[in-house]
Amino acid sequence: MSEVNATSKAPAKSPRHRARELALQGIYQWRVSGNEASEIEKQMQMEKNLGRYDKPMYTNLLRGAIAQHADIEALLTPCLDRELSELSPVEFAVLLLGAFELSQQLEVPYKVVINEAVELAKTFGGTDGHKFVNGVLDKLAPKVRAVEFAARNKA
């Protein structure tokens, strides 16, 4: 099968999923380089072929996760089986993004947030990184989405 055929059969990504991918890449860049979110956004705007993505969502996720990283890291730490410094940059970025969405984007159902984070970890992370991400966010979700969990259990 030629490379063209393999790529043409891939399902189109939703603009929201693509925004998460780009935000993940920006968080990764921030973690590795230390660049400011505004600088990362400028670099991203100069890129071509980004595809369709939800620009306001991308900006909100990137800026929010970076601006609130200390609070989000404090939420994540009790759910980890190792130190934050021991996480790969991809695992760190996926968890920071997922935890930001869980704690700050309450209009997005927690199952969607976790599923999206797992998909990002499968795409960008190591072989079993998605399992680790799933386990951490599964532990975090009931803590930051207590109302959503309570409503689900009553139904």
Secondary structure, DSSP 8 states (H G I E B T S, - for coil): --HHHHHHTS----HHHHHHHHHHHHHHHHHHH---HHHHHHHHHH-S---S--HHHHHHHHHHHHHTHHHHHHHHGGG-SS-GGGS-HHHHHHHHHHHHHHHH-TTS-HHHHHHHHHHHHHHHS-TTHHHHHHHHHHHHHHHH-HHHHHHHHH-
